[in-house]
Amino acid sequence: MKLKDFWYDLPEELIAQSPAEKRDMSRLLVLNRKTGSLEHKRFKDLPGYLSAGDCLVINNTRVIPARLLGEKENTGGKIEFVLLKRIEADIWEVILRPGKIAKPGSRFVFGNGLLKAEILRIGEEGNRIVRFFYEGVFEEVLDKVGLIPLPPYIHATLEDKERYQTIYSKIEGSAAAPTAGLHFTDEVFDELKRKGISVAELTLHVGLGTFRPVKTDNILDHHMHKEYYHISPATCEAINEAKARGNRVIAVGTTSVRVLETISDESGRVFPGEGETDIFIYPGYKFKVVDALVTNFHLPESTLIMLVSAFAGKDRIMEAYQEAVRERYRFFSFGDAMLIL
């Protein structure tokens, strides 16, 4: 399967630089997988497509201020860290630039000395393993000196940092938001509850690998990144009960899909646990759990557009994306949403 099969033309002005004025007033393109029909709605209309007994699965991860701007101790050379993964206590895996000044043993200072770091070793793909030094609680220090790492295609300043968090975010650990969830409001959740639709939570900490382009002509040669997940017994029970009743499981975002398809058996039953997933879903994959998907519009030639192509069919997805471009939908993290049924 070739990378070029997942390309589409997108005018730059359709890349959303800021969130919608009200979360649930984002547009919603509804794609029916069986008929190929497309409907143009608003996100607030989502509950109308779900039925009593369905189970909506959301990712409750919270983005941390993972971007650190600092300087090299003694020389003052500028450095940028982005935290990727906590390995243990004060030891983290980070990506950074410029790499030439970040050799093992190098020390860096952030926030006028509130936070310091030493490079321990060079990890996979040139990432660095670092130890942080500080006084007090790391998360509190990070809140003072860190920045939210917005995706590279967003150039505008985000006035309200909470708009890059879902309203249900609670478990800190992501370097990027699970953006399909950004459209939900209390009003939407109230309507879902009124209709008898259950909401179940899981956690997948989104890494910056989600933005890493696929560079191999044959997509099967792509090395998929790993992301930490956790899913509770209560969430698994809600999902398994919905499936047993013949109701649907609706995943909010590709992150939820990755967890559900990782922890299920061939019959579609899910089991609690935690770990890291590097599941790579592309056309030909047989979904075991997910019956419907709420998602945003994804970058050309990304693993995410491959996942939604696997779910809806590549031709149907490409037709839907072309329609979204024609209708001037807003794309990517702060853009509009799709519901794939």
Summary of the structure (lengths in Angstrom):
residues: 341
radius of gyration: 20.5
end to end distance: 24.8
largest distance: 64.9
contacts: 1092
relative contact order: 0.21
helix: 31%
strand: 30%
